[in-house]
Amino acid sequence: MATQKANDRVRLSLDVTPKVREQLDLLEARTEAGSITEVIRRALALYDLVVEHQQEGGKLIFRHADGEEESLRML
């Protein structure tokens, strides 16, 4: 089996609604990601982290500015 190089790429084509495209554009601007591809990479990395954490029995908890905590269930 051939070794994958770090710069190997696979092109994907996504069909999204205009609203999803707008969300991607807004996230790109808000996070200064540089591209929609970078937004998707970051989102995937975060989602992978959350899924792994929850599968290991952990919880995802948001702490609001007022100190109130909210448990988020994603799976």
PQR file of N, CA, C, O and H, with PARSE charges and radii, in Angstrom:
ATOM      1  N   MET A   1       0.851  -1.197   0.000 -0.4000 1.5000
ATOM      2  CA  MET A   1       0.000   0.000   0.000 -0.0000 2.0000
ATOM      3  C   MET A   1       0.883   1.242   0.000  0.5500 1.7000
ATOM      4  O   MET A   1       1.846   1.320   0.762 -0.5500 1.4000
ATOM      5  N   ALA A   2       0.562   2.203  -0.842 -0.4000 1.5000
ATOM      6  CA  ALA A   2       1.367   3.415  -0.964 -0.0000 2.0000
ATOM      7  C   ALA A   2       1.177   4.319   0.246  0.5500 1.7000
ATOM      8  O   ALA A   2       0.097   4.392   0.832 -0.5500 1.4000
ATOM      9  H   ALA A   2      -0.221   2.139  -1.461  0.4000 1.0000
ATOM     10  N   THR A   3       2.258   5.002   0.600 -0.4000 1.5000
ATOM     11  CA  THR A   3       2.212   5.944   1.719 -0.0000 2.0000
ATOM     12  C   THR A   3       1.575   7.246   1.255  0.5500 1.7000
ATOM     13  O   THR A   3       1.924   7.771   0.198 -0.5500 1.4000
ATOM     14  H   THR A   3       3.135   4.942   0.123  0.4000 1.0000
ATOM     15  N   GLN A   4       0.650   7.760   2.038 -0.4000 1.5000
ATOM     16  CA  GLN A   4       0.005   9.036   1.722 -0.0000 2.0000
ATOM     17  C   GLN A   4       0.950  10.189   2.032  0.5500 1.7000
ATOM     18  O   GLN A   4       1.551  10.224   3.105 -0.5500 1.4000
ATOM     19  H   GLN A   4       0.367   7.334   2.897  0.4000 1.0000
ATOM     20  N   LYS A   5       1.085  11.115   1.120 -0.4000 1.5000
ATOM     21  CA  LYS A   5       1.874  12.317   1.357 -0.0000 2.0000
ATOM     22  C   LYS A   5       0.977  13.372   1.976  0.5500 1.7000
ATOM     23  O   LYS A   5      -0.228  13.396   1.729 -0.5500 1.4000
ATOM     24  H   LYS A   5       0.596  11.086   0.248  0.4000 1.0000
ATOM     25  N   ALA A   6       1.570  14.246   2.782 -0.4000 1.5000
ATOM     26  CA  ALA A   6       0.805  15.293   3.469 -0.0000 2.0000
ATOM     27  C   ALA A   6       0.099  16.218   2.491  0.5500 1.7000
ATOM     28  O   ALA A   6      -0.944  16.778   2.827 -0.5500 1.4000
ATOM     29  H   ALA A   6       2.549  14.226   2.983  0.4000 1.0000
ATOM     30  N   ASN A   7       0.640  16.394   1.284 -0.4000 1.5000
ATOM     31  CA  ASN A   7       0.030  17.329   0.337 -0.0000 2.0000
ATOM     32  C   ASN A   7      -0.902  16.647  -0.661  0.5500 1.7000
ATOM     33  O   ASN A   7      -1.390  17.297  -1.586 -0.5500 1.4000
ATOM     34  H   ASN A   7       1.487  15.939   1.011  0.4000 1.0000
ATOM     35  N   ASP A   8      -1.160  15.340  -0.490 -0.4000 1.5000
ATOM     36  CA  ASP A   8      -2.135  14.662  -1.349 -0.0000 2.0000
ATOM     37  C   ASP A   8      -3.515  15.266  -1.126  0.5500 1.7000
ATOM     38  O   ASP A   8      -3.865  15.627  -0.002 -0.5500 1.4000
ATOM     39  H   ASP A   8      -0.764  14.812   0.261  0.4000 1.0000
ATOM     40  N   ARG A   9      -4.278  15.373  -2.168 -0.4000 1.5000
ATOM     41  CA  ARG A   9      -5.607  15.975  -2.080 -0.0000 2.0000
ATOM     42  C   ARG A   9      -6.628  15.105  -2.788  0.5500 1.7000
ATOM     43  O   ARG A   9      -6.303  14.395  -3.739 -0.5500 1.4000
ATOM     44  H   ARG A   9      -3.994  15.080  -3.081  0.4000 1.0000
ATOM     45  N   VAL A  10      -7.865  15.167  -2.318 -0.4000 1.5000
ATOM     46  CA  VAL A  10      -8.999  14.545  -2.976 -0.0000 2.0000
ATOM     47  C   VAL A  10     -10.040  15.637  -3.139  0.5500 1.7000
ATOM     48  O   VAL A  10     -10.431  16.269  -2.158 -0.5500 1.4000
ATOM     49  H   VAL A  10      -8.130  15.744  -1.546  0.4000 1.0000
ATOM     50  N   ARG A  11     -10.487  15.863  -4.340 -0.4000 1.5000
ATOM     51  CA  ARG A  11     -11.476  16.915  -4.597 -0.0000 2.0000
ATOM     52  C   ARG A  11     -12.866  16.386  -4.300  0.5500 1.7000
ATOM     53  O   ARG A  11     -13.235  15.293  -4.728 -0.5500 1.4000
ATOM     54  H   ARG A  11     -10.169  15.350  -5.137  0.4000 1.0000
ATOM     55  N   LEU A  12     -13.634  17.178  -3.559 -0.4000 1.5000
ATOM     56  CA  LEU A  12     -15.029  16.863  -3.260 -0.0000 2.0000
ATOM     57  C   LEU A  12     -15.914  17.951  -3.842  0.5500 1.7000
ATOM     58  O   LEU A  12     -15.513  19.110  -3.952 -0.5500 1.4000
ATOM     59  H   LEU A  12     -13.334  18.067  -3.212  0.4000 1.0000
ATOM     60  N   SER A  13     -17.102  17.565  -4.205 -0.4000 1.5000
ATOM     61  CA  SER A  13     -18.097  18.515  -4.681 -0.0000 2.0000
ATOM     62  C   SER A  13     -19.289  18.436  -3.745  0.5500 1.7000
ATOM     63  O   SER A  13     -19.844  17.356  -3.544 -0.5500 1.4000
ATOM     64  H   SER A  13     -17.428  16.624  -4.115  0.4000 1.0000
ATOM     65  N   LEU A  14     -19.690  19.557  -3.171 -0.4000 1.5000
ATOM     66  CA  LEU A  14     -20.804  19.591  -2.233 -0.0000 2.0000
ATOM     67  C   LEU A  14     -21.943  20.432  -2.781  0.5500 1.7000
ATOM     68  O   LEU A  14     -21.732  21.534  -3.287 -0.5500 1.4000
ATOM     69  H   LEU A  14     -19.238  20.434  -3.334  0.4000 1.0000
ATOM     70  N   ASP A  15     -23.138  19.904  -2.677 -0.4000 1.5000
ATOM     71  CA  ASP A  15     -24.330  20.692  -2.992 -0.0000 2.0000
ATOM     72  C   ASP A  15     -24.921  21.152  -1.676  0.5500 1.7000
ATOM     73  O   ASP A  15     -25.307  20.330  -0.845 -0.5500 1.4000
ATOM     74  H   ASP A  15     -23.310  19.009  -2.266  0.4000 1.0000
ATOM     75  N   VAL A  16     -24.996  22.456  -1.481 -0.4000 1.5000
ATOM     76  CA  VAL A  16     -25.552  23.019  -0.255 -0.0000 2.0000
ATOM     77  C   VAL A  16     -26.593  24.068  -0.609  0.5500 1.7000
ATOM     78  O   VAL A  16     -26.601  24.611  -1.715 -0.5500 1.4000
ATOM     79  H   VAL A  16     -24.682  23.123  -2.156  0.4000 1.0000
ATOM     80  N   THR A  17     -27.457  24.340   0.333 -0.4000 1.5000
ATOM     81  CA  THR A  17     -28.462  25.379   0.135 -0.0000 2.0000
ATOM     82  C   THR A  17     -27.800  26.750   0.231  0.5500 1.7000
ATOM     83  O   THR A  17     -26.706  26.870   0.782 -0.5500 1.4000
ATOM     84  H   THR A  17     -27.451  23.900   1.231  0.4000 1.0000
ATOM     85  N   PRO A  18     -28.442  27.771  -0.293 -0.5600 1.5000
ATOM     86  CA  PRO A  18     -27.898  29.123  -0.149  0.2800 2.0000
ATOM     87  C   PRO A  18     -27.690  29.514   1.319  0.5500 1.7000
ATOM     88  O   PRO A  18     -26.747  30.237   1.640 -0.5500 1.4000
ATOM     89  N   LYS A  19     -28.561  29.041   2.202 -0.4000 1.5000
ATOM     90  CA  LYS A  19     -28.413  29.372   3.623 -0.0000 2.0000
ATOM     91  C   LYS A  19     -27.133  28.760   4.205  0.5500 1.7000
ATOM     92  O   LYS A  19     -26.423  29.412   4.970 -0.5500 1.4000
ATOM     93  H   LYS A  19     -29.328  28.454   1.941  0.4000 1.0000
ATOM     94  N   VAL A  20     -26.844  27.515   3.841 -0.4000 1.5000
ATOM     95  CA  VAL A  20     -25.615  26.874   4.318 -0.0000 2.0000
ATOM     96  C   VAL A  20     -24.397  27.605   3.754  0.5500 1.7000
ATOM     97  O   VAL A  20     -23.419  27.816   4.470 -0.5500 1.4000
ATOM     98  H   VAL A  20     -27.420  26.985   3.219  0.4000 1.0000
ATOM     99  N   ARG A  21     -24.446  27.988   2.491 -0.4000 1.5000
ATOM    100  CA  ARG A  21     -23.338  28.744   1.893 -0.0000 2.0000
ATOM    101  C   ARG A  21     -23.130  30.051   2.626  0.5500 1.7000
ATOM    102  O   ARG A  21     -21.994  30.461   2.863 -0.5500 1.4000
ATOM    103  H   ARG A  21     -25.241  27.817   1.909  0.4000 1.0000
ATOM    104  N   GLU A  22     -24.221  30.710   2.987 -0.4000 1.5000
ATOM    105  CA  GLU A  22     -24.128  31.962   3.741 -0.0000 2.0000
ATOM    106  C   GLU A  22     -23.487  31.719   5.103  0.5500 1.7000
ATOM    107  O   GLU A  22     -22.658  32.514   5.547 -0.5500 1.4000
ATOM    108  H   GLU A  22     -25.144  30.377   2.795  0.4000 1.0000
ATOM    109  N   GLN A  23     -23.868  30.618   5.776 -0.4000 1.5000
ATOM    110  CA  GLN A  23     -23.271  30.279   7.075 -0.0000 2.0000
ATOM    111  C   GLN A  23     -21.767  30.037   6.927  0.5500 1.7000
ATOM    112  O   GLN A  23     -20.976  30.492   7.754 -0.5500 1.4000
ATOM    113  H   GLN A  23     -24.541  29.973   5.415  0.4000 1.0000
ATOM    114  N   LEU A  24     -21.377  29.322   5.877 -0.4000 1.5000
ATOM    115  CA  LEU A  24     -19.961  29.069   5.640 -0.0000 2.0000
ATOM    116  C   LEU A  24     -19.204  30.378   5.400  0.5500 1.7000
ATOM    117  O   LEU A  24     -18.112  30.573   5.934 -0.5500 1.4000
ATOM    118  H   LEU A  24     -22.019  28.952   5.205  0.4000 1.0000
ATOM    119  N   ASP A  25     -19.776  31.259   4.609 -0.4000 1.5000
ATOM    120  CA  ASP A  25     -19.150  32.551   4.342 -0.0000 2.0000
ATOM    121  C   ASP A  25     -19.008  33.375   5.625  0.5500 1.7000
ATOM    122  O   ASP A  25     -17.971  33.994   5.863 -0.5500 1.4000
ATOM    123  H   ASP A  25     -20.663  31.101   4.175  0.4000 1.0000
ATOM    124  N   LEU A  26     -20.066  33.375   6.450 -0.4000 1.5000
ATOM    125  CA  LEU A  26     -20.010  34.121   7.706 -0.0000 2.0000
ATOM    126  C   LEU A  26     -18.948  33.553   8.651  0.5500 1.7000
ATOM    127  O   LEU A  26     -18.202  34.305   9.278 -0.5500 1.4000
ATOM    128  H   LEU A  26     -20.909  32.872   6.256  0.4000 1.0000
ATOM    129  N   LEU A  27     -18.887  32.237   8.748 -0.4000 1.5000
ATOM    130  CA  LEU A  27     -17.867  31.620   9.600 -0.0000 2.0000
ATOM    131  C   LEU A  27     -16.459  31.901   9.080  0.5500 1.7000
ATOM    132  O   LEU A  27     -15.534  32.120   9.863 -0.5500 1.4000
ATOM    133  H   LEU A  27     -19.494  31.626   8.239  0.4000 1.0000
ATOM    134  N   GLU A  28     -16.305  31.894   7.782 -0.4000 1.5000
ATOM    135  CA  GLU A  28     -14.996  32.218   7.206 -0.0000 2.0000
ATOM    136  C   GLU A  28     -14.558  33.622   7.619  0.5500 1.7000
ATOM    137  O   GLU A  28     -13.408  33.833   8.003 -0.5500 1.4000
ATOM    138  H   GLU A  28     -17.056  31.716   7.146  0.4000 1.0000
ATOM    139  N   ALA A  29     -15.477  34.575   7.537 -0.4000 1.5000
ATOM    140  CA  ALA A  29     -15.164  35.953   7.915 -0.0000 2.0000
ATOM    141  C   ALA A  29     -14.950  36.091   9.422  0.5500 1.7000
ATOM    142  O   ALA A  29     -13.993  36.734   9.854 -0.5500 1.4000
ATOM    143  H   ALA A  29     -16.411  34.404   7.226  0.4000 1.0000
ATOM    144  N   ARG A  30     -15.832  35.493  10.221 -0.4000 1.5000
ATOM    145  CA  ARG A  30     -15.745  35.626  11.679 -0.0000 2.0000
ATOM    146  C   ARG A  30     -14.487  34.987  12.257  0.5500 1.7000
ATOM    147  O   ARG A  30     -13.952  35.462  13.258 -0.5500 1.4000
ATOM    148  H   ARG A  30     -16.609  34.971   9.870  0.4000 1.0000
ATOM    149  N   THR A  31     -14.017  33.916  11.631 -0.4000 1.5000
ATOM    150  CA  THR A  31     -12.859  33.192  12.159 -0.0000 2.0000
ATOM    151  C   THR A  31     -11.573  33.508  11.400  0.5500 1.7000
ATOM    152  O   THR A  31     -10.503  33.010  11.749 -0.5500 1.4000
ATOM    153  H   THR A  31     -14.452  33.530  10.818  0.4000 1.0000
ATOM    154  N   GLU A  32     -11.682  34.335  10.363 -0.4000 1.5000
ATOM    155  CA  GLU A  32     -10.539  34.682   9.527 -0.0000 2.0000
ATOM    156  C   GLU A  32      -9.852  33.415   9.018  0.5500 1.7000
ATOM    157  O   GLU A  32      -8.624  33.321   8.996 -0.5500 1.4000
ATOM    158  H   GLU A  32     -12.552  34.739  10.080  0.4000 1.0000
ATOM    159  N   ALA A  33     -10.672  32.443   8.609 -0.4000 1.5000
ATOM    160  CA  ALA A  33     -10.176  31.139   8.198 -0.0000 2.0000
ATOM    161  C   ALA A  33      -9.412  31.178   6.874  0.5500 1.7000
ATOM    162  O   ALA A  33      -8.529  30.350   6.653 -0.5500 1.4000
ATOM    163  H   ALA A  33     -11.669  32.519   8.627  0.4000 1.0000
ATOM    164  N   GLY A  34      -9.729  32.105   6.010 -0.4000 1.5000
ATOM    165  CA  GLY A  34      -9.011  32.192   4.744 -0.0000 2.0000
ATOM    166  C   GLY A  34      -9.685  31.482   3.588  0.5500 1.7000
ATOM    167  O   GLY A  34      -9.464  31.826   2.427 -0.5500 1.4000
ATOM    168  H   GLY A  34     -10.447  32.778   6.190  0.4000 1.0000
ATOM    169  N   SER A  35     -10.515  30.482   3.903 -0.4000 1.5000
ATOM    170  CA  SER A  35     -11.248  29.787   2.849 -0.0000 2.0000
ATOM    171  C   SER A  35     -12.366  28.957   3.474  0.5500 1.7000
ATOM    172  O   SER A  35     -12.335  28.634   4.661 -0.5500 1.4000
ATOM    173  H   SER A  35     -10.695  30.202   4.846  0.4000 1.0000
ATOM    174  N   ILE A  36     -13.338  28.626   2.659 -0.4000 1.5000
ATOM    175  CA  ILE A  36     -14.407  27.752   3.131 -0.0000 2.0000
ATOM    176  C   ILE A  36     -13.843  26.369   3.429  0.5500 1.7000
ATOM    177  O   ILE A  36     -14.303  25.693   4.349 -0.5500 1.4000
ATOM    178  H   ILE A  36     -13.363  28.888   1.695  0.4000 1.0000
ATOM    179  N   THR A  37     -12.854  25.951   2.658 -0.4000 1.5000
ATOM    180  CA  THR A  37     -12.211  24.661   2.920 -0.0000 2.0000
ATOM    181  C   THR A  37     -11.631  24.639   4.327  0.5500 1.7000
ATOM    182  O   THR A  37     -11.762  23.640   5.033 -0.5500 1.4000
ATOM    183  H   THR A  37     -12.480  26.500   1.911  0.4000 1.0000
ATOM    184  N   GLU A  38     -10.997  25.719   4.738 -0.4000 1.5000
ATOM    185  CA  GLU A  38     -10.432  25.789   6.092 -0.0000 2.0000
ATOM    186  C   GLU A  38     -11.535  25.766   7.149  0.5500 1.7000
ATOM    187  O   GLU A  38     -11.367  25.149   8.201 -0.5500 1.4000
ATOM    188  H   GLU A  38     -10.890  26.531   4.164  0.4000 1.0000
ATOM    189  N   VAL A  39     -12.650  26.424   6.884 -0.4000 1.5000
ATOM    190  CA  VAL A  39     -13.796  26.381   7.809 -0.0000 2.0000
ATOM    191  C   VAL A  39     -14.251  24.931   7.983  0.5500 1.7000
ATOM    192  O   VAL A  39     -14.485  24.480   9.104 -0.5500 1.4000
ATOM    193  H   VAL A  39     -12.787  26.925   6.030  0.4000 1.0000
ATOM    194  N   ILE A  40     -14.374  24.208   6.876 -0.4000 1.5000
ATOM    195  CA  ILE A  40     -14.830  22.820   6.937 -0.0000 2.0000
ATOM    196  C   ILE A  40     -13.808  21.947   7.650  0.5500 1.7000
ATOM    197  O   ILE A  40     -14.191  21.073   8.428 -0.5500 1.4000
ATOM    198  H   ILE A  40     -14.183  24.574   5.965  0.4000 1.0000
ATOM    199  N   ARG A  41     -12.515  22.161   7.406 -0.4000 1.5000
ATOM    200  CA  ARG A  41     -11.471  21.402   8.104 -0.0000 2.0000
ATOM    201  C   ARG A  41     -11.568  21.602   9.610  0.5500 1.7000
ATOM    202  O   ARG A  41     -11.532  20.640  10.378 -0.5500 1.4000
ATOM    203  H   ARG A  41     -12.204  22.871   6.775  0.4000 1.0000
ATOM    204  N   ARG A  42     -11.693  22.860  10.024 -0.4000 1.5000
ATOM    205  CA  ARG A  42     -11.782  23.171  11.456 -0.0000 2.0000
ATOM    206  C   ARG A  42     -13.035  22.576  12.078  0.5500 1.7000
ATOM    207  O   ARG A  42     -12.992  22.035  13.183 -0.5500 1.4000
ATOM    208  H   ARG A  42     -11.722  23.641   9.401  0.4000 1.0000
ATOM    209  N   ALA A  43     -14.159  22.680  11.359 -0.4000 1.5000
ATOM    210  CA  ALA A  43     -15.416  22.129  11.864 -0.0000 2.0000
ATOM    211  C   ALA A  43     -15.320  20.619  12.017  0.5500 1.7000
ATOM    212  O   ALA A  43     -15.803  20.062  13.003 -0.5500 1.4000
ATOM    213  H   ALA A  43     -14.194  23.119  10.462  0.4000 1.0000
ATOM    214  N   LEU A  44     -14.708  19.960  11.058 -0.4000 1.5000
ATOM    215  CA  LEU A  44     -14.537  18.510  11.121 -0.0000 2.0000
ATOM    216  C   LEU A  44     -13.647  18.103  12.291  0.5500 1.7000
ATOM    217  O   LEU A  44     -13.936  17.130  12.988 -0.5500 1.4000
ATOM    218  H   LEU A  44     -14.316  20.412  10.257  0.4000 1.0000
ATOM    219  N   ALA A  45     -12.568  18.846  12.502 -0.4000 1.5000
ATOM    220  CA  ALA A  45     -11.672  18.544  13.626 -0.0000 2.0000
ATOM    221  C   ALA A  45     -12.404  18.696  14.957  0.5500 1.7000
ATOM    222  O   ALA A  45     -12.242  17.865  15.850 -0.5500 1.4000
ATOM    223  H   ALA A  45     -12.333  19.636  11.936  0.4000 1.0000
ATOM    224  N   LEU A  46     -13.202  19.743  15.096 -0.4000 1.5000
ATOM    225  CA  LEU A  46     -13.955  19.956  16.326 -0.0000 2.0000
ATOM    226  C   LEU A  46     -15.012  18.874  16.506  0.5500 1.7000
ATOM    227  O   LEU A  46     -15.176  18.352  17.608 -0.5500 1.4000
ATOM    228  H   LEU A  46     -13.334  20.418  14.370  0.4000 1.0000
ATOM    229  N   TYR A  47     -15.722  18.534  15.455 -0.4000 1.5000
ATOM    230  CA  TYR A  47     -16.756  17.501  15.530 -0.0000 2.0000
ATOM    231  C   TYR A  47     -16.140  16.160  15.913  0.5500 1.7000
ATOM    232  O   TYR A  47     -16.708  15.429  16.724 -0.5500 1.4000
ATOM    233  H   TYR A  47     -15.589  18.959  14.559  0.4000 1.0000
ATOM    234  N   ASP A  48     -14.991  15.831  15.340 -0.4000 1.5000
ATOM    235  CA  ASP A  48     -14.304  14.588  15.674 -0.0000 2.0000
ATOM    236  C   ASP A  48     -13.930  14.560  17.155  0.5500 1.7000
ATOM    237  O   ASP A  48     -14.095  13.537  17.819 -0.5500 1.4000
ATOM    238  H   ASP A  48     -14.529  16.425  14.681  0.4000 1.0000
ATOM    239  N   LEU A  49     -13.432  15.669  17.667 -0.4000 1.5000
ATOM    240  CA  LEU A  49     -13.073  15.771  19.078 -0.0000 2.0000
ATOM    241  C   LEU A  49     -14.288  15.570  19.979  0.5500 1.7000
ATOM    242  O   LEU A  49     -14.210  14.849  20.974 -0.5500 1.4000
ATOM    243  H   LEU A  49     -13.298  16.500  17.127  0.4000 1.0000
ATOM    244  N   VAL A  50     -15.398  16.198  19.638 -0.4000 1.5000
ATOM    245  CA  VAL A  50     -16.630  16.087  20.420 -0.0000 2.0000
ATOM    246  C   VAL A  50     -17.156  14.659  20.400  0.5500 1.7000
ATOM    247  O   VAL A  50     -17.520  14.120  21.446 -0.5500 1.4000
ATOM    248  H   VAL A  50     -15.461  16.784  18.830  0.4000 1.0000
ATOM    249  N   VAL A  51     -17.200  14.039  19.226 -0.4000 1.5000
ATOM    250  CA  VAL A  51     -17.701  12.672  19.105 -0.0000 2.0000
ATOM    251  C   VAL A  51     -16.838  11.726  19.939  0.5500 1.7000
ATOM    252  O   VAL A  51     -17.363  10.895  20.679 -0.5500 1.4000
ATOM    253  H   VAL A  51     -16.905  14.477  18.377  0.4000 1.0000
ATOM    254  N   GLU A  52     -15.526  11.850  19.820 -0.4000 1.5000
ATOM    255  CA  GLU A  52     -14.627  10.987  20.593 -0.0000 2.0000
ATOM    256  C   GLU A  52     -14.831  11.186  22.096  0.5500 1.7000
ATOM    257  O   GLU A  52     -14.893  10.220  22.857 -0.5500 1.4000
ATOM    258  H   GLU A  52     -15.099  12.525  19.218  0.4000 1.0000
ATOM    259  N   HIS A  53     -14.932  12.430  22.507 -0.4000 1.5000
ATOM    260  CA  HIS A  53     -15.127  12.745  23.930 -0.0000 2.0000
ATOM    261  C   HIS A  53     -16.426  12.137  24.449  0.5500 1.7000
ATOM    262  O   HIS A  53     -16.450  11.544  25.528 -0.5500 1.4000
ATOM    263  H   HIS A  53     -14.881  13.214  21.889  0.4000 1.0000
ATOM    264  N   GLN A  54     -17.500  12.282  23.686 -0.4000 1.5000
ATOM    265  CA  GLN A  54     -18.785  11.742  24.117 -0.0000 2.0000
ATOM    266  C   GLN A  54     -18.785  10.221  24.106  0.5500 1.7000
ATOM    267  O   GLN A  54     -19.396   9.603  24.978 -0.5500 1.4000
ATOM    268  H   GLN A  54     -17.481  12.763  22.810  0.4000 1.0000
ATOM    269  N   GLN A  55     -18.121   9.608  23.149 -0.4000 1.5000
ATOM    270  CA  GLN A  55     -18.056   8.147  23.102 -0.0000 2.0000
ATOM    271  C   GLN A  55     -17.280   7.580  24.286  0.5500 1.7000
ATOM    272  O   GLN A  55     -17.481   6.428  24.670 -0.5500 1.4000
ATOM    273  H   GLN A  55     -17.624  10.109  22.441  0.4000 1.0000
ATOM    274  N   GLU A  56     -16.398   8.386  24.860 -0.4000 1.5000
ATOM    275  CA  GLU A  56     -15.640   7.971  26.036 -0.0000 2.0000
ATOM    276  C   GLU A  56     -16.380   8.306  27.334  0.5500 1.7000
ATOM    277  O   GLU A  56     -15.822   8.177  28.424 -0.5500 1.4000
ATOM    278  H   GLU A  56     -16.235   9.322  24.547  0.4000 1.0000
ATOM    279  N   GLY A  57     -17.637   8.738  27.211 -0.4000 1.5000
ATOM    280  CA  GLY A  57     -18.458   9.016  28.383 -0.0000 2.0000
ATOM    281  C   GLY A  57     -18.450  10.461  28.851  0.5500 1.7000
ATOM    282  O   GLY A  57     -19.078  10.789  29.858 -0.5500 1.4000
ATOM    283  H   GLY A  57     -18.091   8.843  26.326  0.4000 1.0000
ATOM    284  N   GLY A  58     -17.753  11.321  28.139 -0.4000 1.5000
ATOM    285  CA  GLY A  58     -17.685  12.728  28.521 -0.0000 2.0000
ATOM    286  C   GLY A  58     -18.936  13.487  28.107  0.5500 1.7000
ATOM    287  O   GLY A  58     -19.766  12.988  27.348 -0.5500 1.4000
ATOM    288  H   GLY A  58     -17.243  11.055  27.321  0.4000 1.0000
ATOM    289  N   LYS A  59     -19.050  14.692  28.619 -0.4000 1.5000
ATOM    290  CA  LYS A  59     -20.162  15.582  28.290 -0.0000 2.0000
ATOM    291  C   LYS A  59     -19.614  16.869  27.699  0.5500 1.7000
ATOM    292  O   LYS A  59     -18.502  17.291  28.018 -0.5500 1.4000
ATOM    293  H   LYS A  59     -18.375  15.098  29.236  0.4000 1.0000
ATOM    294  N   LEU A  60     -20.401  17.483  26.842 -0.4000 1.5000
ATOM    295  CA  LEU A  60     -20.073  18.781  26.287 -0.0000 2.0000
ATOM    296  C   LEU A  60     -20.914  19.807  27.025  0.5500 1.7000
ATOM    297  O   LEU A  60     -22.143  19.775  26.963 -0.5500 1.4000
ATOM    298  H   LEU A  60     -21.305  17.141  26.583  0.4000 1.0000
ATOM    299  N   ILE A  61     -20.252  20.713  27.722 -0.4000 1.5000
ATOM    300  CA  ILE A  61     -20.961  21.695  28.546 -0.0000 2.0000
ATOM    301  C   ILE A  61     -20.537  23.103  28.120  0.5500 1.7000
ATOM    302  O   ILE A  61     -19.349  23.419  28.053 -0.5500 1.4000
ATOM    303  H   ILE A  61     -19.253  20.739  27.773  0.4000 1.0000
ATOM    304  N   PHE A  62     -21.524  23.927  27.839 -0.4000 1.5000
ATOM    305  CA  PHE A  62     -21.278  25.332  27.545 -0.0000 2.0000
ATOM    306  C   PHE A  62     -21.488  26.132  28.814  0.5500 1.7000
ATOM    307  O   PHE A  62     -22.476  25.933  29.521 -0.5500 1.4000
ATOM    308  H   PHE A  62     -22.489  23.671  27.894  0.4000 1.0000
ATOM    309  N   ARG A  63     -20.570  27.029  29.106 -0.4000 1.5000
ATOM    310  CA  ARG A  63     -20.733  27.939  30.232 -0.0000 2.0000
ATOM    311  C   ARG A  63     -20.998  29.321  29.647  0.5500 1.7000
ATOM    312  O   ARG A  63     -20.153  29.890  28.957 -0.5500 1.4000
ATOM    313  H   ARG A  63     -19.768  27.191  28.532  0.4000 1.0000
ATOM    314  N   HIS A  64     -22.181  29.848  29.932 -0.4000 1.5000
ATOM    315  CA  HIS A  64     -22.585  31.158  29.422 -0.0000 2.0000
ATOM    316  C   HIS A  64     -21.875  32.271  30.194  0.5500 1.7000
ATOM    317  O   HIS A  64     -21.312  32.035  31.264 -0.5500 1.4000
ATOM    318  H   HIS A  64     -22.868  29.385  30.493  0.4000 1.0000
ATOM    319  N   ALA A  65     -21.908  33.465  29.650 -0.4000 1.5000
ATOM    320  CA  ALA A  65     -21.249  34.607  30.275 -0.0000 2.0000
ATOM    321  C   ALA A  65     -21.752  34.859  31.691  0.5500 1.7000
ATOM    322  O   ALA A  65     -21.009  35.358  32.536 -0.5500 1.4000
ATOM    323  H   ALA A  65     -22.365  33.657  28.781  0.4000 1.0000
ATOM    324  N   ASP A  66     -23.022  34.514  31.956 -0.4000 1.5000
ATOM    325  CA  ASP A  66     -23.582  34.725  33.293 -0.0000 2.0000
ATOM    326  C   ASP A  66     -23.242  33.579  34.257  0.5500 1.7000
ATOM    327  O   ASP A  66     -23.683  33.585  35.407 -0.5500 1.4000
ATOM    328  H   ASP A  66     -23.626  34.109  31.269  0.4000 1.0000
ATOM    329  N   GLY A  67     -22.455  32.594  33.789 -0.4000 1.5000
ATOM    330  CA  GLY A  67     -22.057  31.478  34.636 -0.0000 2.0000
ATOM    331  C   GLY A  67     -22.964  30.266  34.526  0.5500 1.7000
ATOM    332  O   GLY A  67     -22.607  29.185  34.996 -0.5500 1.4000
ATOM    333  H   GLY A  67     -22.096  32.589  32.855  0.4000 1.0000
ATOM    334  N   GLU A  68     -24.126  30.422  33.915 -0.4000 1.5000
ATOM    335  CA  GLU A  68     -25.044  29.291  33.759 -0.0000 2.0000
ATOM    336  C   GLU A  68     -24.424  28.270  32.812  0.5500 1.7000
ATOM    337  O   GLU A  68     -23.804  28.630  31.811 -0.5500 1.4000
ATOM    338  H   GLU A  68     -24.415  31.300  33.532  0.4000 1.0000
ATOM    339  N   GLU A  69     -24.601  26.985  33.143 -0.4000 1.5000
ATOM    340  CA  GLU A  69     -24.059  25.920  32.307 -0.0000 2.0000
ATOM    341  C   GLU A  69     -25.179  25.171  31.599  0.5500 1.7000
ATOM    342  O   GLU A  69     -26.271  24.989  32.136 -0.5500 1.4000
ATOM    343  H   GLU A  69     -25.104  26.692  33.956  0.4000 1.0000
ATOM    344  N   GLU A  70     -24.877  24.747  30.389 -0.4000 1.5000
ATOM    345  CA  GLU A  70     -25.853  24.030  29.571 -0.0000 2.0000
ATOM    346  C   GLU A  70     -25.147  22.811  28.965  0.5500 1.7000
ATOM    347  O   GLU A  70     -24.111  22.943  28.312 -0.5500 1.4000
ATOM    348  H   GLU A  70     -23.990  24.896  29.953  0.4000 1.0000
ATOM    349  N   SER A  71     -25.714  21.640  29.188 -0.4000 1.5000
ATOM    350  CA  SER A  71     -25.160  20.421  28.631 -0.0000 2.0000
ATOM    351  C   SER A  71     -25.707  20.247  27.212  0.5500 1.7000
ATOM    352  O   SER A  71     -26.909  20.375  26.977 -0.5500 1.4000
ATOM    353  H   SER A  71     -26.555  21.532  29.718  0.4000 1.0000
ATOM    354  N   LEU A  72     -24.816  19.955  26.283 -0.4000 1.5000
ATOM    355  CA  LEU A  72     -25.218  19.796  24.894 -0.0000 2.0000
ATOM    356  C   LEU A  72     -25.061  18.347  24.504  0.5500 1.7000
ATOM    357  O   LEU A  72     -23.994  17.761  24.683 -0.5500 1.4000
ATOM    358  H   LEU A  72     -23.840  19.850  26.474  0.4000 1.0000
ATOM    359  N   ARG A  73     -26.113  17.768  23.975 -0.4000 1.5000
ATOM    360  CA  ARG A  73     -26.081  16.384  23.515 -0.0000 2.0000
ATOM    361  C   ARG A  73     -26.105  16.394  21.999  0.5500 1.7000
ATOM    362  O   ARG A  73     -27.078  16.832  21.385 -0.5500 1.4000
ATOM    363  H   ARG A  73     -26.980  18.244  23.829  0.4000 1.0000
ATOM    364  N   MET A  74     -25.029  15.911  21.401 -0.4000 1.5000
ATOM    365  CA  MET A  74     -24.927  15.935  19.950 -0.0000 2.0000
ATOM    366  C   MET A  74     -25.186  14.588  19.310  0.5500 1.7000
ATOM    367  O   MET A  74     -25.532  14.527  18.130 -0.5500 1.4000
ATOM    368  H   MET A  74     -24.239  15.556  21.900  0.4000 1.0000
ATOM    369  N   LEU A  75     -25.027  13.512  20.054 -0.4000 1.5000
ATOM    370  CA  LEU A  75     -25.199  12.179  19.468 -0.0000 2.0000
ATOM    371  C   LEU A  75     -26.502  11.574  19.899  0.5500 1.7000
ATOM    372  O   LEU A  75     -26.823  10.453  19.505 -0.5500 1.4000
ATOM    373  H   LEU A  75     -24.745  13.562  21.012  0.4000 1.0000
TER
END
